[in-house]
Amino acid sequence: MVFIFSIAIIFIAIMVYLFFRAEKLQQKLIKSQSESRNARKESQALLESLMLIIAKQDESIKQRLHQLKAVEEKNEEQSSSLTIISPLLINFTLIAGECLKGKGQLTKIAKKCYENSNPGSYKAFTLWIKTQDTKIRRMWSANTLSGYLSLVEALLVLQSQSSVVENKKSESQPTIAKAS
């Protein structure tokens, strides 16, 4: 009888311990679920904010591209490089959104955008990138959102600088012709 009574007490003590342990684990689980829900809400809010910033930057990029195209209509060489990079700039929001999803998405989505624009243009773009400065090639090969953002800005700056140089050359040539 004492033996059965001691086994019953041990069994009851184990059950009480397990009950309190289960309650504690349940509270931790509820707390972690709440934290996870809050983290998802914060992540979604940050993603929406980032997409809004990207959309605003897209407007700015398209405006700069339009200005460059207006200036570059006179220069065929610059016009061809603008034609090569245009799909990359026109689809800025789409490409940046895909890059947000994960590393390694840049080349995939850029290829789709180029092929939708003009079949075979992606190959021309990659060949053109290979002829560019090492820094620009690194930005492209980074295959990330930060690399893409840097690449777009670098390409726009490069195009605007080359258009300024070409404008200065074309302005200085008539004055030289007048002097002779």
C-alpha positions in Angstrom: 0.0 0.0 0.0 2.8 2.4 0.9 4.5 1.5 -2.4 1.3 2.3 -4.4 0.8 5.5 -2.4 4.4 6.6 -3.1 4.1 5.8 -6.9 0.8 7.8 -6.9 2.5 10.8 -5.2 5.4 10.6 -7.6 3.0 10.4 -10.6 1.0 13.4 -9.3 4.1 15.4 -8.7 5.3 14.7 -12.2 1.9 15.6 -13.6 1.9 18.9 -11.7 5.4 19.7 -12.9 4.5 18.9 -16.5 1.3 21.0 -16.2 3.2 24.1 -15.1 5.9 23.4 -17.6 3.3 23.2 -20.4 1.7 26.4 -19.2 5.1 28.2 -19.3 5.8 26.8 -22.8 2.3 27.9 -24.0 2.9 31.5 -22.7 6.3 31.5 -24.5 4.6 30.3 -27.7 1.9 33.0 -27.5 4.6 35.6 -26.9 6.7 34.5 -29.8 3.7 34.3 -32.1 2.8 37.9 -31.1 6.4 39.0 -31.8 6.4 37.2 -35.1 3.1 38.9 -36.1 4.5 42.3 -35.1 7.7 41.7 -37.0 5.8 40.7 -40.1 3.7 43.9 -39.8 6.9 46.0 -39.5 8.5 44.2 -42.4 5.4 44.8 -44.6 5.4 48.5 -43.6 9.1 48.8 -44.4 8.6 47.0 -47.7 5.7 49.3 -48.7 7.8 52.4 -47.7 10.7 51.1 -49.8 8.4 50.5 -52.8 7.1 54.0 -52.4 10.6 55.4 -52.4 11.5 53.2 -55.4 8.4 54.5 -57.3 9.5 58.1 -56.6 13.0 57.3 -57.7 11.5 55.7 -60.9 9.8 58.9 -61.8 13.1 60.8 -61.3 15.0 58.3 -63.4 12.5 58.4 -66.2 12.6 62.2 -66.2 16.4 62.2 -66.4 16.3 59.6 -69.2 13.8 61.7 -71.1 16.1 64.8 -70.7 19.1 62.8 -71.8 17.3 61.5 -74.9 16.3 65.0 -75.8 19.9 66.2 -75.6 21.3 63.1 -77.3 19.1 63.1 -80.4 22.0 64.9 -82.1 24.7 62.5 -81.2 24.2 59.0 -82.7 26.9 57.2 -80.5 25.3 58.4 -77.3 21.9 57.7 -78.6 22.8 54.1 -79.2 24.1 53.7 -75.6 20.9 55.3 -74.3 18.9 52.8 -76.5 20.9 50.0 -74.9 20.3 51.0 -71.3 16.7 52.3 -71.7 14.9 49.0 -70.9 17.0 48.8 -67.7 15.9 52.3 -66.7 12.3 52.2 -67.9 11.5 49.0 -65.9 13.2 50.4 -62.8 10.3 49.7 -60.4 9.7 46.2 -61.7 13.4 45.3 -61.5 13.9 46.8 -58.1 10.8 45.1 -56.7 12.2 41.7 -57.9 15.6 42.5 -56.4 13.9 43.1 -53.1 12.7 39.5 -53.1 16.2 38.1 -53.0 19.7 38.1 -54.1 20.4 36.9 -57.6 17.1 38.2 -59.2 18.6 41.1 -61.1 19.9 39.3 -64.2 16.8 37.2 -64.4 14.3 40.1 -64.4 16.6 42.3 -66.5 16.7 39.6 -69.2 12.9 39.4 -69.2 12.6 43.1 -69.5 15.1 43.3 -72.3 13.6 40.4 -74.2 10.1 41.9 -73.9 11.5 45.2 -75.2 13.3 43.8 -78.2 14.4 40.2 -78.7 18.2 39.9 -78.7 18.6 43.3 -76.9 19.8 41.6 -73.6 22.8 40.1 -75.4 23.6 43.6 -76.8 23.3 45.0 -73.3 25.6 42.4 -71.7 28.2 42.9 -74.5 27.9 46.7 -73.9 28.4 46.2 -70.1 31.5 44.2 -70.8 33.0 47.2 -72.6 32.4 49.5 -69.7 34.5 50.5 -66.7 35.4 47.8 -64.1 33.2 49.5 -61.5 30.2 49.4 -63.7 30.8 45.7 -64.5 31.1 45.0 -60.7 27.8 46.8 -60.0 26.1 44.6 -62.7 27.7 41.4 -61.5 26.7 42.1 -57.9 23.3 40.9 -58.9 21.6 42.6 -55.9 19.4 45.6 -55.3 22.2 47.8 -54.1 24.2 46.9 -57.1 21.3 47.7 -59.4 20.6 51.1 -57.7 24.3 52.0 -58.0 24.4 50.8 -61.6 21.4 52.9 -62.6 22.8 56.0 -61.0 26.3 55.4 -62.5 24.8 54.9 -66.0 22.8 58.1 -65.7 25.8 60.1 -64.5 28.0 58.5 -67.2 25.5 59.4 -69.9 25.0 62.9 -68.6 28.7 63.5 -68.4 29.3 62.2 -71.9 26.5 64.4 -73.2 28.1 67.4 -71.6 31.5 66.5 -73.2 29.8 66.0 -76.6 28.0 69.3 -76.3 31.2 71.1 -75.5 32.9 69.5 -78.4 30.1 70.5 -80.8 30.1 74.0 -79.4 33.9 74.4 -79.8 34.0 73.1 -83.3 32.0 76.0 -84.9 34.2 78.6 -83.2 37.3 76.9 -84.6 35.8 76.9 -88.1 35.0 80.6 -87.8 38.6 81.3 -86.8 40.0 79.7 -89.9 
